[in-house]
Amino acid sequence: MIRQISVFVENQPGSMMRVTSVLTEAHVNIRAISTFDTPEFSIMRLVVDEPELAKESLTGKGFVTRISDVIGVELKDEKGNLNQMLKILADGQINVNYIYSFVIREEKAPVMIFHTDDFEKAAQVLRSADVKLIEEAEL
């Protein structure tokens, strides 16, 4: 299982940079990022090398944060691989709430990060279909 940190920021110029600046000052490495915005605020979802330090640093600067579990799976860069993984989950009756990817892994295959309501079942279904799950230490 991988832990991600979600950070709630105002939807205005410089707000995301303030988050990355706090993480830079704390020597936290951002490995993946996804954002979602509304007219008033944005949610930044980040996979970092030290989620607890990231949370502590950001909370100390007034940001509202939350750490949550996500699943990471390694997918080769081939046509149809994402579709195949989503089919495995759909066939297992597992809902995917959101998904994002990152590729900077020094000669390793890209990783898809996703959130679901049933991590144990998702992991079991994916493993039984020989999909490689990624742990935090492998990032």
Buried (B, 14 or more C-beta within 10 A) or exposed (E): EBBBBBBBBEEEEEBBEBBBEBBEEBEBEBBBBBBEEEEEBBBBBBBBBBBEBBBBBBEEEEBEBEEEEBBBBBBEEEEEBBEEBBEBBEEBEBEBEEBBBBEEBEEEBBBBBBBBEBBEBBBEBBEEBEBBBBEBEEB
